[in-house]
Amino acid sequence: MQRREFSFSAASAAVASLGGIALPTLAQAQARAFKDGADYLTLDKPAPTEVPAGQVEVVEFFWYSCPHCNAFEPTLEAWIKQAPKDVTVRRVPVAFRPDFEPQQRLFYVLEAMGKVEELHKKVFYAIHVEKLALNTADSVAAWAEKQGLDKAKFVEMYNSFTVTTKARKATQLQDIYKVDGVPALGIAGRYYTSATLSQNMARALQVTDYLITQSRTKK
C-alpha cells in the first residue's frame, strides 16, 4: 500500500495470490542477479538495529489496515520458520499519518503484554474480515477487552512512556529507511526492498535472502 495513494500497482497486487507461490529458497536467491537501485536500495546511512553481534535483522514494515500486509502475513510467517538461526525478524508498524498511530500503539501494547503471537493475526482478521475500523484509541481498547485483556491495564500501557517511545522510534525508523509503502522489508540496517522494487512480495523475500548473505560477507 503506497504511502501517498495507499495502493499498489497491478503487479504489486499479485501478493494476494501468494498462497500458490512456493517459498523462495536461499539457493534461488543466490542464483538471481539482483541489482541495487532496481530490486533493492542501499541506505545512504545505516539504520539502527536491535540485534546482537552475529545476528542479521530483517524488519517488516506493515500497517494492520493494509490489505497487502494482511495477504503477505501467512507467507512471511512461513518464511520466518525457514529463516537461518542468525536471522531475527522485527515487525515495525508504520504511521504515515496521525490516524495510523492507534494501530501502531496497539501493536506495541500487545508486544509489551506478551500477546503478539496470540493476537497479531486476530487484529488483521478483525479489520479485513469483520470489517472493524480499529482506528481510534477507544476502538482498539474496546477490541482488546473483547479479546480478554484487562481494559484498564491496556489503556495504561497504551498511554505509557514505553509505548509512546516505541511508536516514535518506529516512525523514525520508517523515515530512515524511506519507506514509501507497505509491506516492505529492511535488511541489516543497510538495505530496503518492497513489492514496488521487487515486483511482488514473494520476489522481495528472494531479494531479502540475497541481502542477508550480502550483509554477512560485509561484516
C-alpha positions in Angstrom: 0.0 0.0 0.0 1.7 3.1 -1.2 2.4 6.0 1.2 0.7 8.6 -1.0 -2.3 6.9 -2.5 -2.2 3.8 -0.4 -2.5 1.4 -3.3 0.0 -0.8 -5.1 0.3 -1.2 -8.9 -1.3 -4.2 -10.5 2.0 -6.1 -10.4 2.3 -5.5 -6.7 -1.2 -6.7 -6.1 0.0 -10.1 -7.0 0.8 -10.6 -3.3 -2.9 -11.5 -2.9 -2.3 -14.8 -4.6 0.9 -15.8 -2.7 -0.8 -18.9 -1.4 0.0 -20.7 -4.6 3.6 -19.5 -4.8 6.4 -21.6 -3.5 8.5 -20.0 -0.8 11.8 -18.7 -2.1 15.0 -20.5 -1.1 18.5 -19.2 -0.5 19.7 -21.1 -3.5 17.1 -19.4 -5.7 18.0 -16.0 -4.3 21.7 -16.5 -4.9 21.1 -17.7 -8.5 19.4 -14.5 -9.4 21.2 -11.3 -10.3 19.5 -8.7 -8.1 20.5 -5.2 -8.7 21.0 -2.3 -6.3 18.7 0.6 -7.3 16.3 -1.8 -9.1 15.4 -4.7 -6.9 16.5 -3.1 -3.7 18.1 0.1 -2.3 21.2 0.6 -0.2 20.7 3.2 2.5 22.8 6.3 2.5 23.4 5.9 6.2 22.9 2.7 8.2 19.7 2.4 10.2 19.8 1.4 13.9 19.2 -2.3 14.6 18.2 -4.2 17.7 20.1 -7.4 17.4 23.3 -8.6 19.0 26.5 -9.1 17.1 26.3 -12.1 14.7 22.6 -11.7 14.0 21.1 -10.2 10.9 18.0 -8.1 11.5 15.1 -8.2 9.0 12.4 -5.5 9.6 8.9 -5.9 8.3 7.2 -2.6 7.9 3.4 -3.0 8.0 0.1 -1.4 8.7 -2.8 -3.5 10.1 -5.4 -1.9 7.8 -3.3 -2.6 4.6 -4.9 -5.4 2.6 -1.5 -6.3 1.1 0.1 -6.7 4.6 -2.8 -8.9 5.5 -2.3 -11.1 2.4 1.5 -11.2 3.0 1.3 -12.3 6.6 1.0 -16.1 6.1 3.8 -16.1 3.6 6.0 -14.1 5.9 5.3 -16.4 8.8 6.3 -19.4 6.6 9.5 -17.7 5.6 10.3 -16.9 9.2 10.0 -20.5 10.1 12.6 -21.4 7.4 14.9 -18.5 8.2 18.5 -19.3 9.3 19.2 -19.1 13.0 21.3 -15.9 12.7 18.3 -14.0 11.3 16.0 -12.1 13.6 12.7 -10.6 12.3 11.3 -7.5 13.8 7.8 -6.1 13.0 7.5 -2.4 12.8 4.1 -0.8 12.4 4.2 2.4 10.3 2.5 5.7 10.8 2.3 7.6 7.6 -0.5 9.8 9.0 -1.6 10.6 12.6 -4.6 8.3 12.2 -2.3 5.4 11.8 -1.0 5.8 15.4 -3.7 3.9 17.3 -2.9 0.7 15.4 0.8 1.4 15.8 0.3 1.7 19.6 -1.9 -1.3 19.6 0.9 -3.5 18.3 3.3 -2.2 20.9 0.8 -2.7 23.7 0.3 -6.3 22.5 4.1 -6.7 22.5 4.5 -5.3 26.0 1.8 -7.6 27.3 3.3 -10.7 25.6 0.2 -11.1 23.3 1.6 -10.6 19.8 1.8 -14.3 19.0 -1.8 -14.8 20.2 -3.5 -11.6 18.8 -1.4 -10.3 15.9 -3.3 -12.3 13.3 -6.6 -11.6 15.0 -6.1 -7.8 14.5 -5.8 -8.4 10.8 -8.9 -10.7 10.9 -10.9 -8.1 12.8 -10.1 -5.4 10.3 -10.2 -7.3 7.0 -12.9 -9.9 7.7 -15.0 -8.5 10.5 -14.6 -5.0 8.9 -13.8 -3.2 12.2 -12.0 0.1 11.8 -9.8 -0.1 14.9 -8.5 3.4 14.1 -9.0 5.2 17.5 -7.7 4.7 21.0 -11.2 3.9 22.2 -11.9 1.3 19.4 -8.6 -0.6 19.9 -9.1 -0.6 23.7 -12.7 -2.0 23.3 -11.4 -4.6 20.9 -8.6 -5.6 23.3 -11.1 -6.0 26.1 -13.2 -8.4 23.9 -10.1 -10.5 23.5 -9.9 -11.0 27.3 -7.3 -8.3 28.1 -7.8 -6.0 31.1 -9.0 -2.8 29.6 -7.6 -0.5 32.3 -4.2 -2.1 32.0 -4.4 -1.9 28.2 -5.2 1.8 28.3 -2.5 2.5 30.9 0.1 0.7 28.6 -1.3 2.4 25.5 -0.6 5.8 27.1 2.7 4.8 28.7 6.1 6.3 28.1 7.4 3.0 26.9 4.8 2.6 24.1 5.0 6.3 23.2 8.7 5.9 22.8 8.5 2.7 20.7 5.9 4.3 18.4 8.1 7.4 18.0 11.1 5.2 17.2 9.1 3.2 14.7 8.2 6.3 12.8 11.8 7.5 12.9 12.9 4.1 11.5 10.4 4.2 8.7 11.7 7.6 7.8 15.4 6.4 7.9 14.5 3.5 5.6 12.4 6.0 3.4 9.5 3.6 3.5 7.1 4.6 0.7 4.6 1.8 1.0 3.8 -1.4 2.9 4.5 -4.2 3.2 8.2 -3.5 2.9 11.4 -5.1 4.3 14.6 -3.6 5.8 17.7 -5.8 6.0 20.6 -5.4 8.3 20.1 -1.7 8.7 21.6 -1.4 5.2 19.1 -2.4 2.6 15.5 -1.9 1.7 13.1 -3.7 -0.6 9.4 -3.9 -1.3 6.8 -5.1 -3.8 7.3 -1.9 -5.8 11.0 -2.6 -6.2 10.9 -6.4 -6.4 7.7 -6.7 -8.5 5.9 -8.6 -5.7 6.5 -9.7 -2.1 7.4 -13.3 -3.0 10.3 -12.0 -5.0 11.0 -9.4 -2.3 11.7 -12.4 0.0 14.2 -13.8 -2.5 15.9 -10.4 -2.6 15.9 -10.5 1.2 17.6 -13.9 1.3 20.2 -12.5 -1.1 20.8 -9.4 1.0 21.1 -11.4 4.2 24.0 -13.3 2.5 25.5 -10.0 1.4 25.3 -8.5 4.9 27.2 -11.5 6.3 30.0 -11.1 3.8 30.3 -7.4 4.6 30.7 -7.7 8.4 
